[in-house]
Amino acid sequence: MTVLLFTLLVWLVSVVVGFLGALTGLGGGTLIVPLLTLVFGVNIHYAMGASLISVIATSSGAAAAFLREGYTNLRLAMFLQVATTVGAIVGAFLVTLVSTAFIGVVFGLMLLYSAYLSGRLPPEVATTGPPDKYAERFNLNGVYPAAGGQQPYQVQHVPAGFAVMFGAGVVSSLLGIGSGALKVLGMDRIMRIPFKVSTTTSNFMIGVTAAAGAGAYLKLGYIEPTVTMPVMLGVLLGSMLGAKVLVRAEARTLRIVFAVLLALTGIEMIYKAVTGKV
């Protein structure tokens, strides 16, 4: 395969990955690392380095549109970013201490969980219940656009969500992804935030989390321009297109297709890691 053909194919795949990543809030890195590793034969560390840069692009491409539409809870994102950034720094120290086989197995399990999360499609209903004292103290509650106008919601279980975000930061640097799956889990399932708010806030957060780990990858020499550039440009374009679709249409079919693709890739990733082919 020539360099030109390799670059073009990686770019095209990255556009699709960025589009689907923006729709689900999982980030393009969830799928780009196994595709680079399994399909294009890129070393997993270089694939993770390219993924981290692409995650920053994904967040940059989608965040502006989501903020403009009024879905992203900016105050909550900045509050939780403290936990994810510290976790990302911890994960960056761990990346050189574990084997590629271990990373491959963990990544495969992460893909399977992401597939489960992506395919559930919970109802878009604001949570009601007693207010969380930390949410009120830090003014984390908000509103989001709904069919009947602006719908208020209350953030729940802030300490538990904060702990999940720390773990998401560790996973982000360790696996070279934005760890959007854990972020969506923490906000949607634990903090009881409406799904579209969780997705859009996750998209805003993943770029900052990835940036915290990208510096360590750059220092380690795992940022390869010939791989990183087409991935970044493709994911950026795809994420901008995905952001426009998400705020205007239901994405049930795409989410199900993405979930199936994640599951199959996760199984393949685990098999390759166990058999020493990663």
MINUDO-113332 format. One line per 10 residues: their letters; for each residue x, y, z of C-alpha. Coordinates in steps of 0.05 Angstrom, whole numbers, plus 5000, padded with zeros to 4 digits. Layout:
<nodes>
a) X:Y:Z | ...
</nodes>
This chain:
<nodes>
mtvllftllv) 5000:5000:5000 | 5028:5068:4980 | 5032:5126:5029 | 4980:5165:4990 | 4930:5107:4990 | 4943:5094:5064 | 4931:5167:5081 | 4867:5170:5039 | 4838:5106:5069 | 4855:5127:5141
wlvsvvvgfl) 4822:5195:5128 | 4758:5165:5100 | 4752:5116:5158 | 4765:5173:5207 | 4708:5215:5177 | 4658:5158:5190 | 4687:5146:5260 | 4683:5220:5278 | 4611:5224:5254 | 4588:5164:5295
galtglgggt) 4629:5186:5355 | 4596:5254:5357 | 4527:5222:5352 | 4537:5177:5412 | 4582:5221:5455 | 4633:5164:5459 | 4686:5201:5419 | 4721:5177:5356 | 4779:5146:5394 | 4735:5088:5418
livplltlvf) 4737:5059:5348 | 4796:5090:5313 | 4849:5054:5355 | 4825:4983:5339 | 4815:5002:5266 | 4886:5029:5259 | 4914:4969:5296 | 4874:4912:5266 | 4860:4938:5195 | 4920:4982:5179
gvnihyamga) 4972:4947:5222 | 4993:5008:5262 | 5029:4996:5328 | 4979:5004:5384 | 5019:5059:5420 | 5022:5101:5356 | 4948:5087:5344 | 4932:5112:5415 | 4974:5174:5404 | 4936:5190:5339
slisviatss) 4871:5176:5375 | 4884:5225:5431 | 4898:5281:5380 | 4835:5261:5342 | 4794:5263:5406 | 4815:5335:5416 | 4792:5349:5345 | 4726:5313:5357 | 4712:5356:5418 | 4731:5420:5382
gaaaaflreg) 4688:5404:5322 | 4625:5385:5361 | 4629:5429:5423 | 4614:5495:5388 | 4550:5468:5356 | 4526:5436:5421 | 4539:5499:5461 | 4502:5541:5410 | 4441:5496:5413 | 4440:5500:5490
ytnlrlamfl) 4450:5427:5507 | 4519:5427:5539 | 4522:5440:5614 | 4585:5481:5613 | 4589:5492:5689 | 4582:5417:5703 | 4634:5400:5649 | 4686:5446:5680 | 4671:5419:5750 | 4679:5346:5728
qvattvgaiv) 4740:5363:5685 | 4780:5370:5749 | 4771:5296:5763 | 4783:5273:5691 | 4847:5315:5683 | 4878:5287:5746 | 4858:5217:5724 | 4889:5228:5655 | 4955:5248:5686 | 4955:5185:5729
gaflvtlvst) 4938:5143:5667 | 4996:5173:5628 | 5045:5148:5681 | 5015:5078:5676 | 5019:5072:5600 | 5093:5051:5599 | 5084:5001:5656 | 5034:4953:5623 | 5041:4906:5564 | 5007:4916:5497
afigvvfglm) 4969:4851:5507 | 4939:4877:5572 | 4921:4943:5538 | 4889:4903:5481 | 4845:4862:5527 | 4824:4922:5568 | 4809:4960:5504 | 4767:4902:5478 | 4727:4900:5543 | 4718:4975:5539
llysaylsgr) 4691:4968:5468 | 4641:4915:5489 | 4616:4960:5546 | 4613:5019:5498 | 4571:4977:5451 | 4523:4960:5507 | 4518:5033:5528 | 4509:5058:5457 | 4453:5010:5441 | 4410:5022:5502
lppevattgp) 4380:5089:5478 | 4349:5112:5544 | 4288:5157:5542 | 4300:5232:5540 | 4267:5249:5606 | 4292:5298:5659 | 4302:5267:5728 | 4261:5290:5786 | 4277:5280:5859 | 4308:5313:5919
pdkyaerfnl) 4363:5363:5901 | 4435:5344:5911 | 4470:5390:5961 | 4534:5392:5920 | 4496:5407:5856 | 4462:5465:5890 | 4526:5490:5923 | 4564:5491:5857 | 4503:5511:5815 | 4506:5450:5770
ngvypaaggq) 4432:5443:5754 | 4409:5468:5686 | 4359:5468:5629 | 4359:5439:5559 | 4317:5448:5495 | 4257:5400:5492 | 4194:5395:5450 | 4154:5436:5500 | 4208:5489:5510 | 4265:5494:5560
qpyqvqhvpa) 4263:5433:5607 | 4297:5440:5675 | 4335:5382:5706 | 4371:5368:5772 | 4440:5337:5777 | 4442:5278:5826 | 4497:5239:5863 | 4553:5288:5849 | 4608:5253:5891 | 4596:5186:5856
gfavmfgagv) 4596:5219:5787 | 4661:5256:5805 | 4694:5189:5823 | 4672:5159:5757 | 4703:5218:5720 | 4770:5205:5753 | 4767:5133:5728 | 4748:5159:5659 | 4810:5202:5659 | 4855:5143:5677
vssllgigsg) 4824:5101:5621 | 4831:5159:5571 | 4907:5162:5577 | 4917:5087:5587 | 4878:5069:5524 | 4887:5132:5483 | 4813:5149:5479 | 4767:5203:5504 | 4732:5152:5550 | 4665:5180:5529
alkvlgmdri) 4631:5116:5548 | 4649:5124:5621 | 4631:5198:5620 | 4563:5184:5590 | 4553:5129:5642 | 4572:5175:5699 | 4526:5232:5677 | 4468:5193:5649 | 4463:5133:5695 | 4492:5159:5760
mripfkvstt) 4481:5234:5759 | 4414:5225:5725 | 4423:5278:5672 | 4380:5276:5608 | 4415:5235:5554 | 4426:5290:5503 | 4457:5334:5557 | 4502:5276:5578 | 4523:5264:5506 | 4538:5336:5489
tsnfmigvta) 4573:5350:5555 | 4615:5288:5545 | 4635:5313:5476 | 4657:5379:5507 | 4698:5344:5562 | 4735:5291:5521 | 4780:5341:5487 | 4807:5370:5552 | 4816:5299:5580 | 4853:5277:5518
aagagaylkl) 4897:5339:5519 | 4921:5321:5589 | 4947:5254:5563 | 4970:5276:5494 | 5030:5314:5522 | 5056:5250:5554 | 5047:5211:5489 | 5085:5266:5452 | 5142:5262:5501 | 5144:5187:5494
gyieptvtmp) 5149:5193:5418 | 5082:5161:5403 | 5054:5218:5360 | 5070:5200:5287 | 5049:5256:5239 | 5036:5210:5179 | 4984:5173:5220 | 4959:5229:5265 | 4945:5281:5210 | 4894:5242:5167
vmlgvllgsm) 4861:5215:5230 | 4854:5285:5261 | 4827:5317:5197 | 4779:5261:5183 | 4751:5257:5254 | 4744:5333:5257 | 4702:5334:5194 | 4661:5275:5216 | 4648:5303:5285 | 4623:5369:5257
lgakvlvrae) 4574:5332:5212 | 4552:5288:5270 | 4539:5348:5315 | 4492:5378:5263 | 4453:5312:5257 | 4448:5300:5332 | 4414:5365:5350 | 4361:5358:5295 | 4345:5284:5288 | 4338:5218:5323
artlrivfav) 4398:5172:5313 | 4369:5106:5336 | 4389:5066:5274 | 4459:5095:5273 | 4468:5080:5347 | 4448:5008:5338 | 4494:4999:5278 | 4551:5032:5317 | 4537:4987:5377 | 4542:4924:5334
llaltgiemi) 4606:4950:5302 | 4637:4965:5370 | 4619:4895:5396 | 4649:4859:5337 | 4712:4902:5340 | 4718:4890:5415 | 4714:4815:5406 | 4767:4818:5351 | 4812:4862:5394 | 4809:4814:5453
ykavtgkv) 4824:4754:5408 | 4884:4789:5376 | 4911:4810:5445 | 4903:4741:5475 | 4937:4707:5416 | 4994:4757:5415 | 4977:4790:5349 | 4970:4862:5376
</nodes>
